[in-house]
Amino acid sequence: MVQASKGTRTKTRKLLQKKPRARGLSPITKAFQIFSEGEKVNIIIDPSVHKGIPFSRFHGLTGVVIGARGAAYEVSVKDGDKTKTVVARPEHLVRNSD
């Protein structure tokens, strides 16, 4: 057998899928969101935007914005007992309603 490839989007067939009525490009206003330091955000990967995608393990997690890096934001996320820094563009971030 041929060895399975281990790309960044492996095992994400269902995870990175939009609902049928939400298919296509997202609104442009999602790219213009501005987050301030200390703000809580949810990491929800938008599969229609390929730039600045965080790793699929962080999809659905909540973190705190700790800074900006170019057009993206650095988000501090708890992964088990460790704190990790995720770099993601604003299209993949949603304000936390808490």
N, C-alpha and C positions, 0 to 999 in steps of 0.2 A: 504493500500500500504506500501511497504517497503521504508524506508527513503534512499535517494540517498547518496552514499558515497562522502566524500569531500576530496579526496586525492590531492596530489600536481599536478597531471596531469589531473584533471577534466576539461572538456570543451576545450580540446586541440586536438580533432580528426583531424581537418583540419590544425591547426596551426603547429603541430609537425609531419607533413607528408612530406616525400621527394617526388620529382618527380620520375616517374617510372625509368628513366635512371640513376638516382643518388642513387638508392637504394643500401643498403649494407653498409659496413664499410667505413669510411672516410679515406683519406690518413694519414699515421702515422706522417707526417710532421706537421699536424695541432696541434698535441700534443706538438711539440717541439718549437712552436712559442715563441719568447721572446718579451715582451712589456716593455717599459720604463715608468717611472712616467711622467705624463703630456701628454701622447700620447692619441689621440682620437681613440676610438674603437666602433664598432657596435656590439650589442649583438644579435647574431643569434644562436638560440639553435640548436645543432646537435642531433637529436633524436636517432642516433645510439650509442651515448656515454652517459651512464646513470650517470656517476660520475660528480659531480660539476655542475649540471644543475641549472641555476638561475630560479627564479619563472617565470611562463609563461607570467605574466603581462609585463615583461621587454623585451620580444622578439621583436626585430626590433628597439629598442631604441639606441641612441648614448650617450656615456658617456666618462669620462676621467679616465685613470688609475691613482689611487692615491697610490698604493702600492701592494706588493705581500704578500700572506698569504699561506705559504707552497707551494704546486704545483699550487695554484690558484692565481688569481689577484683580488684586490678590485677595483671596478669601481664606480665612483660617477655619479649618473643619476638623472636628473630632472624628478620627478613624480608629475605633476600638479605644485603646487607652492612650493613643498618640495624637498629637495635634499636627496636622499637615497643612501646607499652604498650596492652594489650588489657584492657578492663573486661568481666568476665563473672561471672554468678552461679554459685554452687557446683554447680548441676545440670549445668552444661556443663564441669565440671572433674573430672579423674580423677587420683588420686595416681600418680606415676611409679614403676614397680617397680624402677628402678635404684638 
